[in-house]
Amino acid sequence: PDEGCYIHGLFLEGARWDPAAFQLAESRPKELYTEMAVIWLLPVPNRKPPATGIYLCPIYKTLTRAGTLSTTGHSTNYIIAVEIPTDKPQKHWIKRGTALICALDF
């Protein structure tokens, strides 16, 4: 794009992307991982994050979320968190362990 960058090839764990509603949705039965839509990262100076309507979803390199850095307390597998639209509160997706994964183990 002219500004920002696109991220593609991520997988959602604990949820799925609903392209019709343009937001997170519950996983279908027996669906552990689903492909995530393309994400457009667009830098905005001094932006204030919305208080509702988003899930601050962590992105991990692999399915393993163990290991912590002594400086930040995050997993050594942790990359960044992105805002994903949702109609449910953050705690709903946190309880499901919803995260984006760069590479599956199989």
C-alpha positions as CSV (number, residue, x, y, z in Angstrom):
1,P,0.0,0.0,0.0
2,D,1.0,3.7,-0.2
3,E,1.0,3.8,3.6
4,G,1.6,1.1,6.2
5,C,2.0,-2.6,5.4
6,Y,-0.1,-5.7,4.9
7,I,0.2,-8.8,7.1
8,H,-1.1,-12.1,5.7
9,G,-0.6,-15.8,6.4
10,L,-1.6,-15.6,10.1
11,F,-3.8,-18.2,11.8
12,L,-6.4,-17.6,14.5
13,E,-6.6,-19.9,17.5
14,G,-9.6,-19.8,19.8
15,A,-11.8,-17.8,17.3
16,R,-12.4,-17.3,13.6
17,W,-12.7,-14.3,11.4
18,D,-16.2,-13.6,10.1
19,P,-15.8,-11.8,6.7
20,A,-19.6,-11.0,6.5
21,A,-19.7,-9.3,9.9
22,F,-16.1,-8.0,9.6
23,Q,-15.3,-9.1,13.2
24,L,-14.2,-12.0,15.4
25,A,-16.6,-14.9,15.8
26,E,-16.8,-18.2,17.7
27,S,-14.8,-21.1,16.3
28,R,-16.8,-23.7,14.5
29,P,-16.9,-27.2,16.0
30,K,-13.6,-29.2,15.5
31,E,-11.9,-26.2,14.1
32,L,-8.7,-25.5,16.0
33,Y,-7.1,-23.0,13.7
34,T,-8.5,-20.8,11.0
35,E,-6.9,-18.5,8.5
36,M,-7.0,-14.8,9.4
37,A,-7.9,-12.1,6.8
38,V,-5.2,-9.7,5.6
39,I,-4.4,-7.1,8.3
40,W,-3.5,-3.6,7.2
41,L,-1.1,-1.9,9.7
42,L,-1.5,1.8,9.3
43,P,0.6,4.1,11.5
44,V,-1.3,7.1,13.0
45,P,0.5,9.6,15.2
46,N,-0.9,10.2,18.7
47,R,-3.8,7.8,18.2
48,K,-5.9,6.9,21.2
49,P,-7.1,3.3,21.1
50,P,-10.9,2.7,21.3
51,A,-12.2,1.7,24.7
52,T,-14.7,-0.9,23.3
53,G,-15.4,-2.8,20.1
54,I,-11.9,-4.3,19.7
55,Y,-9.9,-7.2,21.0
56,L,-6.2,-6.5,21.6
57,C,-5.1,-9.8,20.1
58,P,-1.5,-11.0,20.7
59,I,0.6,-12.4,17.8
60,Y,3.0,-15.3,18.5
61,K,5.7,-16.8,16.3
62,T,4.6,-20.4,17.0
63,L,2.0,-22.2,19.1
64,T,4.3,-22.4,22.1
65,R,3.6,-19.4,24.3
66,A,6.0,-20.4,27.1
67,G,9.2,-18.6,28.0
68,T,9.4,-15.1,29.4
69,L,11.7,-12.2,28.9
70,S,13.0,-10.7,32.1
71,T,12.7,-7.2,30.7
72,T,9.1,-7.1,29.5
73,G,7.5,-10.2,31.0
74,H,6.1,-11.2,27.6
75,S,6.8,-14.6,26.1
76,T,9.9,-14.9,23.9
77,N,7.5,-16.1,21.2
78,Y,5.4,-12.9,21.5
79,I,5.6,-10.4,18.6
80,I,3.0,-7.6,19.0
81,A,-0.7,-7.1,19.7
82,V,-3.2,-5.9,17.1
83,E,-6.7,-4.5,17.4
84,I,-9.3,-6.8,15.9
85,P,-13.0,-5.7,15.7
86,T,-15.5,-7.6,17.9
87,D,-18.9,-7.2,19.5
88,K,-17.8,-9.1,22.7
89,P,-15.8,-7.8,25.6
90,Q,-12.0,-8.5,25.8
91,K,-12.4,-11.0,28.6
92,H,-14.5,-13.2,26.4
93,W,-11.6,-13.8,24.0
94,I,-9.0,-13.9,26.7
95,K,-10.8,-16.8,28.4
96,R,-10.7,-18.7,25.0
97,G,-7.0,-18.0,24.6
98,T,-7.6,-16.3,21.3
99,A,-4.3,-15.4,19.6
100,L,-2.8,-15.0,16.1
101,I,-0.1,-17.5,15.2
102,C,2.5,-17.0,12.5
103,A,3.4,-20.7,12.0
104,L,1.6,-23.9,13.0
105,D,3.7,-26.9,14.2
106,F,2.4,-29.3,11.6
